[in-house]
Amino acid sequence: MTFFEHLDALRPGLIRTVVVTVVAMIVAFLIKEPIMEAVMGPKSPDFVTNRAMYNLAEKMGSEVLKINQEPVSLINTTMAGQFNMHMMMAFYVALIVAIPYLLFELWLFVRPALTSSERKSSTLFILYIIICMALGIAFGYYILSPLSVNFLTGYVVSADITNMIDVGSYISLVANMVLVCALIFELPVAVHFLSKTGLVTASFMKKYRRHAVVVLAIGAAIITPPDIVSMILVIIPLYLLYEMSIWIAKK
């Protein structure tokens, strides 16, 4: 088959993916209450992470660990602001649903050309992608989002300036943290693919481990608020992912 013949064969799967995305977006739009409650969670003192950090702070006698203990009020400043926010929230939910389904469609597309052992391996490969994505989403939502919200809502450059936070800005922050972490946690999967092609080896990753730690530290500083607690909480799982990637590259 030529390239365009392959593309034509793939078209039904892409159309189904678009349909799934649209349906997921409509469903997310209709059930806004539970989704909105989940999105607003990281700023609430009752959020599971905020409660855990508070209890830890009480035991350690450290006020620094008490995050998001003051209620944060969000405002809307444009006529269509809340509607646009509602649409954006539904789109992010649909995107999270659509990515695993797209991978499933791609697997169905290449499945006829695979041997039985390759089919089994590819099925597990897709499963690993979904698991890593789920872990990244959980890390971004339960760890990175509350830390970012705590720092940014409490940051004051001048006493003459009052923070009036737009709801769209808040939702973008939480959504971006979740999506960035979902991508970062795909590192082991990417290394597995690159090792199979010979572009990356375990010995190469071991040799440049120190350089990788510096890069991870810089990455943690970029995606987290500029405080040492947040950086440590982020760089530890990133380093563990790197070590896991070395182990995967040996396989």
Backbone as numpy.savetxt, mean C-alpha at the origin, in Angstrom:
# Nx Ny Nz CAx CAy CAz Cx Cy Cz
1.19 -17.04 -33.44 0.36 -15.84 -33.44 1.22 -14.59 -33.44
0.77 -13.58 -34.17 1.48 -12.31 -34.19 1.16 -11.52 -32.92
1.85 -10.39 -32.75 1.61 -9.56 -31.57 0.16 -9.10 -31.51
-0.37 -8.66 -32.65 -1.74 -8.16 -32.68 -2.76 -9.29 -32.47
-2.41 -10.50 -32.91 -3.29 -11.64 -32.65 -3.32 -11.97 -31.17
-2.16 -11.88 -30.49 -2.13 -12.07 -29.05 -2.93 -10.98 -28.34
-2.77 -9.75 -28.81 -3.51 -8.64 -28.22 -5.01 -8.81 -28.39
-5.40 -9.33 -29.54 -6.82 -9.58 -29.79 -7.35 -10.68 -28.87
-6.51 -11.69 -28.60 -6.92 -12.77 -27.69 -7.01 -12.27 -26.25
-6.19 -11.28 -25.92 -6.18 -10.74 -24.56 -7.31 -9.75 -24.33
-7.85 -9.20 -25.41 -8.85 -8.13 -25.29 -10.05 -8.51 -24.41
-10.64 -9.71 -24.55 -11.79 -10.06 -23.69 -11.45 -9.99 -22.20
-10.26 -10.44 -21.85 -9.84 -10.38 -20.45 -9.71 -8.95 -19.96
-9.17 -8.07 -20.81 -9.04 -6.66 -20.44 -10.41 -6.01 -20.29
-11.34 -6.39 -21.18 -12.70 -5.86 -21.09 -13.36 -6.31 -19.79
-13.17 -7.59 -19.44 -13.74 -8.08 -18.18 -13.12 -7.37 -16.97
-11.83 -7.05 -17.07 -11.17 -6.32 -15.98 -11.77 -4.93 -15.82
-12.03 -4.26 -16.94 -12.66 -2.94 -16.88 -14.05 -3.04 -16.27
-14.80 -4.09 -16.66 -16.15 -4.29 -16.12 -16.08 -4.51 -14.61
-15.14 -5.36 -14.16 -14.98 -5.62 -12.73 -14.62 -4.33 -11.98
-13.76 -3.53 -12.58 -13.36 -2.26 -11.96 -14.56 -1.32 -11.81
-15.35 -1.21 -12.87 -16.52 -0.34 -12.83 -17.53 -0.83 -11.80
-17.79 -2.15 -11.80 -18.74 -2.71 -10.84 -18.26 -2.50 -9.41
-16.95 -2.74 -9.18 -16.39 -2.54 -7.84 -16.50 -1.08 -7.41
-16.31 -0.17 -8.36 -16.41 1.25 -8.05 -17.85 1.63 -7.70
-18.81 1.06 -8.43 -20.22 1.34 -8.15 -20.61 0.81 -6.78
-20.17 -0.42 -6.48 -20.48 -1.02 -5.18 -19.86 -0.19 -4.05
-18.59 0.20 -4.24 -17.91 1.02 -3.23 -18.60 2.36 -3.05
-19.12 2.91 -4.15 -19.82 4.19 -4.08 -21.11 4.05 -3.27
-21.77 2.90 -3.41 -23.06 2.70 -2.75 -22.91 2.38 -1.25
-21.82 1.75 -0.89 -21.63 1.39 0.53 -20.60 2.33 1.17
-20.85 3.61 1.04 -19.88 4.60 1.47 -19.67 4.62 2.99
-20.71 4.28 3.78 -20.59 4.41 5.23 -19.46 3.56 5.82
-19.43 2.23 5.58 -18.34 1.44 6.17 -16.97 1.80 5.60
-16.94 2.14 4.30 -15.66 2.50 3.69 -15.17 3.82 4.26
-16.06 4.78 4.40 -15.68 6.07 4.95 -15.23 5.94 6.39
-15.90 5.07 7.13 -15.51 4.84 8.52 -14.10 4.26 8.61
-13.80 3.35 7.67 -12.46 2.75 7.65 -11.41 3.78 7.27
-11.71 4.63 6.28 -10.75 5.64 5.84 -10.48 6.66 6.94
-11.51 7.01 7.70 -11.36 7.99 8.76 -10.71 7.41 10.01
-10.55 6.09 10.05 -10.02 5.43 11.24 -8.68 5.94 11.74
-7.65 6.07 10.86 -6.31 6.43 11.35 -6.22 7.73 12.14
-7.16 8.63 12.00 -7.11 9.90 12.72 -7.83 9.85 14.06
-8.51 8.74 14.34 -9.32 8.63 15.55 -8.50 8.08 16.73
-8.70 8.62 17.93 -8.01 8.07 19.11 -8.38 6.61 19.37
-9.55 6.16 18.89 -10.00 4.79 19.12 -9.46 3.80 18.08
-8.72 4.29 17.09 -8.15 3.40 16.08 -7.20 2.42 16.75
-7.20 1.17 16.28 -6.47 0.10 16.95 -5.00 0.44 17.15
-4.35 1.03 16.16 -2.94 1.38 16.27 -2.72 2.49 17.29
-3.61 3.49 17.26 -3.49 4.60 18.20 -3.69 4.14 19.64
-4.63 3.22 19.85 -4.85 2.69 21.19 -3.64 1.87 21.66
-3.09 1.06 20.74 -1.93 0.24 21.09 -0.72 1.11 21.44
-0.51 2.16 20.65 0.61 3.07 20.92 0.40 3.81 22.24
-0.83 4.16 22.54 -1.14 4.84 23.80 -0.84 3.93 24.99
-1.28 2.68 24.90 -1.03 1.72 25.98 0.46 1.47 26.16
1.18 1.39 25.04 2.63 1.21 25.10 3.30 2.42 25.74
2.81 3.61 25.39 3.37 4.84 25.96 3.14 4.91 27.47
1.98 4.43 27.91 1.69 4.42 29.35 2.65 3.50 30.09
2.95 2.34 29.50 3.84 1.39 30.16 5.28 1.89 30.16
5.68 2.59 29.07 7.07 3.06 28.96 7.26 4.44 29.54
6.16 5.11 29.84 6.26 6.47 30.37 6.75 7.47 29.35
6.37 7.26 28.08 6.82 8.14 26.98 5.62 8.80 26.32
5.61 10.13 26.34 4.52 10.86 25.70 4.65 10.88 24.18
5.84 10.62 23.68 6.09 10.67 22.23 5.25 9.62 21.49
5.04 8.49 22.13 4.34 7.39 21.47 2.83 7.56 21.45
2.32 8.56 22.15 0.88 8.80 22.17 0.49 9.58 20.91
-0.04 8.87 19.93 -0.34 9.50 18.64 -1.84 9.61 18.43
-2.22 10.69 17.72 -3.62 10.93 17.32 -4.60 10.87 18.49
-4.22 11.49 19.60 -5.10 11.51 20.76 -6.06 12.71 20.76
-5.78 13.67 19.92 -6.67 14.82 19.79 -7.53 14.66 18.55
-8.85 14.84 18.65 -9.74 14.70 17.49 -9.35 15.69 16.38
-9.40 15.23 15.15 -9.06 16.05 13.99 -10.33 16.32 13.18
-10.64 17.60 12.98 -11.81 17.98 12.19 -11.40 18.22 10.74
-12.18 17.66 9.82 -11.92 17.84 8.40 -12.98 18.76 7.82
-12.59 19.53 6.82 -13.52 20.47 6.21 -13.58 20.25 4.70
-14.65 20.76 4.10 -14.79 20.75 2.65 -14.86 22.20 2.20
-14.06 22.56 1.19 -13.97 23.97 0.80 -14.51 24.26 -0.60
-14.98 23.24 -1.29 -15.51 23.46 -2.64 -16.91 22.88 -2.76
-17.68 23.40 -3.73 -19.07 23.00 -3.91 -19.19 21.49 -4.15
-18.34 20.98 -5.04 -18.41 19.55 -5.39 -17.36 18.73 -4.65
-16.80 19.30 -3.59 -15.71 18.64 -2.89 -16.06 17.28 -2.33
-17.19 17.19 -1.64 -17.56 15.91 -1.03 -17.92 14.86 -2.07
-18.55 15.29 -3.16 -18.86 14.33 -4.23 -17.58 13.82 -4.88
-16.64 14.73 -5.17 -15.36 14.32 -5.76 -14.59 13.40 -4.82
-14.67 13.70 -3.52 -14.02 12.85 -2.54 -14.64 11.46 -2.52
-15.96 11.42 -2.62 -16.69 10.15 -2.65 -16.27 9.33 -3.87
-16.18 9.96 -5.02 -15.76 9.28 -6.25 -14.32 8.79 -6.14
-13.45 9.62 -5.58 -12.05 9.25 -5.44 -11.90 8.05 -4.52
-12.65 8.05 -3.43 -12.61 6.95 -2.48 -13.07 5.65 -3.14
-14.14 5.71 -3.92 -14.66 4.54 -4.62 -13.65 4.03 -5.64
-12.95 4.95 -6.31 -11.95 4.56 -7.31 -10.79 3.82 -6.67
-10.31 4.30 -5.53 -9.20 3.63 -4.84 -9.59 2.21 -4.43
-10.80 2.04 -3.93 -11.28 0.72 -3.54 -11.35 -0.20 -4.77
-11.89 0.33 -5.87 -12.00 -0.45 -7.10 -10.62 -0.83 -7.63
-9.65 0.05 -7.49 -8.29 -0.23 -7.95 -7.68 -1.40 -7.18
-7.90 -1.43 -5.88 -7.39 -2.52 -5.05 -8.01 -3.85 -5.46
-9.29 -3.82 -5.83 -9.99 -5.04 -6.26 -9.54 -5.45 -7.67
-9.32 -4.47 -8.53 -9.05 -4.76 -9.94 -7.66 -5.35 -10.18
-6.68 -4.96 -9.40 -5.30 -5.43 -9.64 -5.19 -6.95 -9.53
-5.69 -7.58 -8.44 -5.63 -9.05 -8.39 -6.42 -9.71 -9.52
-7.55 -9.11 -9.89 -8.35 -9.71 -10.97 -7.61 -9.60 -12.30
-6.92 -8.50 -12.53 -6.13 -8.35 -13.76 -5.04 -9.42 -13.83
-4.39 -9.69 -12.71 -3.38 -10.74 -12.67 -3.99 -12.10 -12.99
-5.21 -12.33 -12.49 -5.91 -13.59 -12.79 -6.19 -13.70 -14.28
-6.61 -12.63 -14.91 -6.88 -12.65 -16.35 -5.60 -12.89 -17.15
-4.50 -12.29 -16.71 -3.23 -12.52 -17.40 -2.79 -13.97 -17.26
-3.05 -14.55 -16.09 -2.72 -15.96 -15.89 -3.56 -16.85 -16.80
-4.85 -16.55 -16.94 -5.72 -17.31 -17.85 -5.22 -17.20 -19.29
-4.66 -16.05 -19.63 -4.19 -15.81 -21.00 -2.97 -16.67 -21.33
-2.02 -16.78 -20.37 -0.78 -17.53 -20.65 -0.90 -19.00 -20.25
-1.95 -19.37 -19.54 -2.09 -20.73 -19.03 -2.00 -21.81 -20.12
-2.65 -21.64 -21.29 -2.58 -22.69 -22.31 -1.16 -23.01 -22.79
-0.24 -22.05 -22.64 1.13 -22.27 -23.12 2.04 -22.86 -22.05
1.51 -23.12 -20.86 2.33 -23.61 -19.76 2.19 -25.12 -19.58
3.24 -25.71 -19.05 3.18 -27.12 -18.68 2.43 -27.24 -17.34
2.14 -28.45 -16.92 1.39 -28.66 -15.67 2.17 -28.12 -14.47
3.49 -28.34 -14.46 4.30 -27.84 -13.34 4.38 -26.32 -13.37
4.48 -25.76 -14.58 4.52 -24.30 -14.70 3.20 -23.68 -14.29
2.10 -24.36 -14.56 0.80 -23.85 -14.13 0.71 -23.79 -12.63
1.20 -24.82 -11.97 1.18 -24.85 -10.51 2.04 -23.72 -9.94
3.24 -23.55 -10.51 4.14 -22.50 -10.04 3.55 -21.11 -10.27
2.94 -20.92 -11.44 2.37 -19.61 -11.75 1.18 -19.30 -10.86
0.41 -20.32 -10.50 -0.72 -20.11 -9.59 -0.22 -19.63 -8.24
0.84 -20.28 -7.74 1.43 -19.87 -6.46 2.03 -18.48 -6.58
2.59 -18.16 -7.74 3.20 -16.85 -7.97 2.15 -15.75 -7.82
0.98 -15.95 -8.41 -0.11 -14.98 -8.29 -0.58 -14.89 -6.85
-0.64 -16.03 -6.17 -1.04 -16.04 -4.76 -0.06 -15.23 -3.92
1.25 -15.38 -4.20 2.25 -14.62 -3.46 2.09 -13.12 -3.70
1.78 -12.74 -4.94 1.58 -11.33 -5.26 0.42 -10.77 -4.44
-0.67 -11.51 -4.38 -1.85 -11.05 -3.64 -1.55 -10.96 -2.15
-0.83 -11.96 -1.61 -0.49 -11.95 -0.18 0.41 -10.76 0.15
1.43 -10.54 -0.69 2.34 -9.41 -0.45 1.59 -8.08 -0.56
0.68 -7.99 -1.51 -0.12 -6.79 -1.66 -0.99 -6.55 -0.43
-1.61 -7.61 0.08 -2.46 -7.50 1.27 -1.64 -7.06 2.49
-0.44 -7.61 2.63 0.43 -7.22 3.74 0.84 -5.76 3.61
1.13 -5.32 2.38 1.50 -3.93 2.16 0.36 -2.99 2.49
-0.85 -3.36 2.08 -2.03 -2.54 2.38 -2.23 -2.44 3.89
-2.10 -3.58 4.58 -2.28 -3.58 6.04 -1.21 -2.71 6.71
0.03 -2.81 6.24 1.11 -2.01 6.83 0.86 -0.52 6.59
0.48 -0.17 5.37 0.23 1.24 5.06 -0.94 1.80 5.84
-1.97 0.97 6.04 -3.18 1.44 6.73 -3.00 1.49 8.25
-2.43 0.43 8.82 -2.36 0.34 10.28 -1.11 0.96 10.90
-0.05 1.12 10.11 1.20 1.66 10.65 1.52 3.03 10.08
1.69 3.09 8.76 2.17 4.32 8.15 1.14 5.44 8.17
-0.12 5.13 7.90 -1.16 6.18 7.85 -1.33 6.90 9.18
-1.53 6.18 10.31 -1.69 6.91 11.57 -0.46 7.72 11.96
0.74 7.21 11.65 1.95 7.97 11.95 2.01 9.25 11.12
1.67 9.15 9.84 1.69 10.32 8.96 0.64 11.35 9.37
-0.56 10.85 9.69 -1.64 11.75 10.11 -1.26 12.46 11.40
-0.67 11.74 12.35 -0.29 12.33 13.62 0.73 13.45 13.43
1.71 13.21 12.58 2.76 14.22 12.38 2.23 15.44 11.63
1.53 15.19 10.52 1.12 16.30 9.66 0.00 17.15 10.27
-0.92 16.52 11.00 -2.00 17.30 11.61 -1.50 18.10 12.81
-0.43 17.62 13.44 0.09 18.32 14.61 1.24 19.26 14.32
1.70 19.28 13.07 2.84 20.12 12.74 2.42 21.58 12.62
3.14 22.46 13.31 2.84 23.89 13.29 4.13 24.66 13.01
4.12 25.43 11.95 5.29 26.23 11.61 5.21 27.61 12.25
3.98 28.04 12.57 3.77 29.34 13.21 2.46 29.30 13.99
2.46 29.93 15.16 1.25 29.98 15.98 0.16 30.82 15.32
0.52 31.63 14.34 -0.46 32.47 13.64 -1.23 31.70 12.57
-0.84 30.45 12.31 -1.49 29.66 11.26 -2.29 28.53 11.90
-3.55 28.44 11.52 -4.43 27.39 12.03 -4.61 26.31 10.97
-4.41 25.08 11.36 -4.62 23.96 10.43 -6.10 23.71 10.20
-6.55 23.89 8.97 -7.91 23.55 8.56 -7.76 22.55 7.42
-7.87 21.29 7.73 -7.50 20.22 6.80 -8.67 19.84 5.92
-8.44 19.87 4.62 -9.47 19.50 3.66 -9.61 17.98 3.62
-10.84 17.51 3.53 -11.11 16.08 3.57 -10.47 15.36 2.38
-10.44 16.02 1.22 -9.81 15.41 0.05 -8.32 15.20 0.25
-7.67 16.16 0.93 -6.24 16.05 1.21 -5.97 14.89 2.16
-6.83 14.73 3.14 -6.67 13.63 4.11 -6.82 12.28 3.43
-7.86 12.12 2.61 -8.11 10.84 1.94 -6.97 10.52 0.97
-6.45 11.52 0.27 -5.33 11.30 -0.64 -4.11 10.81 0.12
-3.87 11.38 1.30 -2.73 10.95 2.11 -2.85 9.48 2.49
-4.00 9.10 3.05 -4.20 7.72 3.48 -4.12 6.76 2.29
-4.79 7.11 1.20 -4.80 6.24 0.02 -3.40 6.08 -0.57
-2.65 7.17 -0.64 -1.29 7.10 -1.20 -0.38 6.26 -0.31
-0.51 6.40 1.00 0.30 5.58 1.91 0.02 4.10 1.70
-1.25 3.76 1.56 -1.65 2.36 1.38 -1.14 1.83 0.05
-1.31 2.58 -1.03 -0.89 2.12 -2.35 0.63 2.02 -2.47
1.35 2.98 -1.89 2.82 2.95 -1.93 3.34 1.71 -1.21
2.78 1.43 -0.04 3.21 0.24 0.72 2.84 -1.04 -0.02
1.68 -1.05 -0.68 1.29 -2.24 -1.45 2.31 -2.53 -2.54
2.85 -1.49 -3.16 3.86 -1.66 -4.21 5.21 -2.08 -3.61
5.61 -1.44 -2.51 6.89 -1.75 -1.88 6.95 -3.20 -1.42
5.84 -3.71 -0.92 5.82 -5.08 -0.41 5.83 -6.13 -1.52
5.82 -5.67 -2.76 5.98 -6.60 -3.89 7.45 -6.85 -4.21
8.35 -6.28 -3.40 9.79 -6.45 -3.64 10.21 -7.91 -3.73
9.79 -8.80 -2.81 10.19 -10.22 -2.93 9.72 -10.85 -4.24
8.52 -10.50 -4.68 7.99 -11.05 -5.93 8.83 -10.55 -7.12
9.16 -9.26 -7.10 9.98 -8.69 -8.18 11.36 -9.34 -8.22
11.95 -9.56 -7.04 13.27 -10.20 -6.98 13.19 -11.63 -7.50
12.12 -12.34 -7.17 11.94 -13.70 -7.67 11.93 -13.71 -9.20
11.19 -12.77 -9.79 11.12 -12.69 -11.25 12.49 -12.35 -11.84
13.17 -11.37 -11.24 14.47 -10.93 -11.76 15.53 -12.02 -11.60
15.44 -12.79 -10.52 16.42 -13.87 -10.31 16.23 -14.98 -11.34
14.98 -15.23 -11.73 14.72 -16.26 -12.74 15.26 -15.85 -14.10
15.30 -14.55 -14.35 15.84 -14.05 -15.62 17.34 -13.84 -15.57
17.94 -14.00 -14.37 19.38 -13.85 -14.23 19.84 -12.43 -14.03
18.94 -11.49 -13.89 19.32 -10.08 -13.72 19.76 -9.77 -12.29
19.28 -10.55 -11.34 19.62 -10.35 -9.92 19.96 -11.70 -9.31
21.01 -11.74 -8.50 21.40 -12.97 -7.81 21.50 -12.70 -6.31
21.45 -13.78 -5.53 21.54 -13.64 -4.08 22.90 -13.08 -3.67
23.96 -13.52 -4.35 25.31 -13.03 -4.04 25.43 -11.53 -4.31
24.80 -11.08 -5.38 24.80 -9.65 -5.70 24.10 -8.84 -4.60
22.97 -9.34 -4.13 22.22 -8.63 -3.09 22.96 -8.65 -1.77
23.67 -9.75 -1.47 24.46 -9.79 -0.24 25.64 -8.82 -0.31
26.27 -8.76 -1.48 27.44 -7.89 -1.66 27.08 -6.43 -1.43
25.88 -6.03 -1.89 25.48 -4.62 -1.79 24.42 -4.43 -0.70
24.48 -5.28 0.34 23.51 -5.17 1.43 23.63 -3.81 2.13
24.85 -3.36 2.40 25.03 -2.08 3.09 24.48 -0.92 2.26
24.72 -0.99 0.95 24.19 0.06 0.08 22.65 0.03 0.10
22.12 -1.18 0.13 20.66 -1.33 0.14 20.07 -0.74 1.42
20.76 -0.93 2.55 20.27 -0.38 3.82 20.20 1.14 3.75
21.21 1.75 3.13 21.19 3.21 2.98 20.02 3.65 2.11
19.81 2.93 1.01 18.68 3.25 0.11 17.35 3.08 0.83
17.23 2.00 1.62 16.00 1.76 2.37 15.76 2.86 3.40
16.84 3.31 4.04 16.72 4.39 5.02 16.25 5.68 4.35
16.80 5.96 3.17 16.38 7.15 2.43 14.92 7.02 2.02
14.55 5.82 1.54 13.16 5.59 1.15 12.21 5.73 2.33
12.62 5.21 3.49 11.79 5.33 4.69 11.63 6.79 5.10
12.71 7.57 4.93 12.65 9.00 5.28 11.71 9.75 4.34
11.63 9.29 3.08 10.80 9.98 2.10 9.32 9.71 2.33
8.98 8.45 2.59 7.56 8.08 2.68 6.98 8.22 4.08
7.82 8.55 5.07 7.31 8.71 6.43 7.51 10.13 6.92
6.80 10.51 7.98 7.06 11.81 8.62 8.50 11.85 9.13
9.12 13.03 9.16 10.53 13.13 9.55 10.74 13.03 11.06
10.40 11.88 11.64 10.74 11.63 13.04 11.29 10.22 13.15
12.15 10.02 14.14 12.93 8.79 14.23 12.06 7.57 14.50
10.98 7.74 15.27 10.10 6.60 15.59 9.45 6.05 14.33
8.92 6.95 13.49 8.28 6.53 12.25 9.27 5.83 11.33
10.48 6.39 11.23 11.49 5.80 10.35 11.85 4.39 10.80
12.01 4.19 12.10 12.37 2.87 12.61 11.26 1.87 12.34
10.01 2.28 12.56 8.87 1.39 12.35 8.72 0.99 10.89
9.22 1.81 9.97 9.11 1.52 8.55 10.33 0.78 8.03
11.51 1.19 8.46 12.73 0.59 7.90 12.91 -0.86 8.34
12.40 -1.25 9.50 12.53 -2.63 9.97 11.83 -3.61 9.02
10.55 -3.41 8.70 9.93 -4.35 7.74 10.53 -4.27 6.35
11.01 -3.08 5.94 11.66 -2.97 4.63 12.93 -3.80 4.60
13.70 -3.75 5.67 14.93 -4.55 5.72 14.60 -6.04 5.74
13.57 -6.43 6.48 13.16 -7.83 6.50 12.73 -8.30 5.11
12.06 -7.41 4.37 11.68 -7.73 3.00 12.92 -7.94 2.13
13.96 -7.13 2.37 15.20 -7.28 1.60 15.86 -8.62 1.91
15.92 -8.98 3.17 16.52 -10.26 3.55 15.69 -11.42 2.99
14.37 -11.27 3.00 13.51 -12.30 2.41 13.78 -12.43 0.93
14.03 -11.30 0.28 14.31 -11.30 -1.16 15.61 -12.04 -1.46
16.61 -11.91 -0.58 17.88 -12.64 -0.75 17.62 -14.15 -0.68
16.79 -14.54 0.30 16.46 -15.97 0.44 15.70 -16.47 -0.79
14.80 -15.65 -1.32 14.03 -16.04 -2.50 14.94 -16.16 -3.71
15.93 -15.25 -3.81 16.83 -15.28 -4.96 17.69 -16.53 -4.99
17.87 -17.19 -3.84 18.65 -18.43 -3.79 17.89 -19.61 -4.40
16.56 -19.51 -4.43 15.75 -20.63 -4.87 15.89 -20.87 -6.39
